[in-house]
Amino acid sequence: MKKADKPNVVIIYGDNNKVSYGGTGSQIPAIAIIAFGFLIAIAVLAVSLCCPDLLAEFVRWIISKVIGG
């Protein structure tokens, strides 16, 4: 059985609408992706503050790295 065949379970409790994730997968990849996105946002803000004329080139460079081109 593949990991993709295992359903993820979301349990929603009625008390203050608390949500509990009952999946078997690891949360480390999600945390890493969120942290990486946060770092990219900080980098874009830093470039926009110090060198606004380079912002468009910086964003194009980031997009090319993410796409792999």
C-alpha positions in Angstrom: 0.0 0.0 0.0 1.4 3.4 -1.0 1.5 6.3 1.4 -0.8 8.2 -0.9 -3.4 5.5 -0.6 -3.7 6.1 3.2 -6.4 8.7 3.9 -5.7 11.6 6.2 -8.2 12.1 9.0 -9.3 15.5 10.2 -11.2 15.4 13.5 -13.2 18.6 14.3 -14.4 18.9 17.9 -17.5 21.0 18.7 -15.9 22.7 21.7 -14.6 26.1 20.4 -14.1 24.5 16.9 -10.8 22.9 17.8 -9.2 21.1 14.8 -7.0 18.0 15.3 -5.0 16.5 12.4 -4.9 12.7 12.7 -2.7 12.0 9.6 0.3 9.7 9.7 2.6 12.0 7.7 5.3 14.2 9.2 4.9 17.9 9.8 8.5 18.7 9.1 8.2 19.2 5.4 5.3 21.6 5.9 7.2 23.6 8.5 10.2 23.8 6.2 8.1 25.0 3.3 6.5 27.7 5.5 9.9 28.8 6.9 11.4 29.0 3.3 8.4 31.1 2.2 8.9 33.4 5.2 12.6 33.8 4.4 11.7 34.7 0.7 9.2 37.3 1.9 11.8 38.9 4.2 14.3 38.9 1.3 11.8 40.6 -1.0 11.0 43.2 1.6 14.7 43.9 2.3 15.5 44.3 -1.4 12.4 46.5 -1.9 13.6 48.8 0.9 17.3 49.0 0.0 17.2 48.7 -3.8 13.7 49.2 -5.2 15.1 49.4 -8.8 16.4 45.8 -8.5 13.2 44.4 -7.1 11.8 43.2 -10.4 15.0 41.4 -11.3 15.2 39.8 -7.8 11.6 38.5 -8.1 12.3 37.1 -11.6 15.4 35.4 -10.2 13.5 33.8 -7.4 10.8 32.6 -9.7 13.3 31.1 -12.1 15.0 29.2 -9.2 11.6 27.9 -8.0 10.5 26.8 -11.5 14.0 25.3 -12.1 14.7 27.3 -15.3 
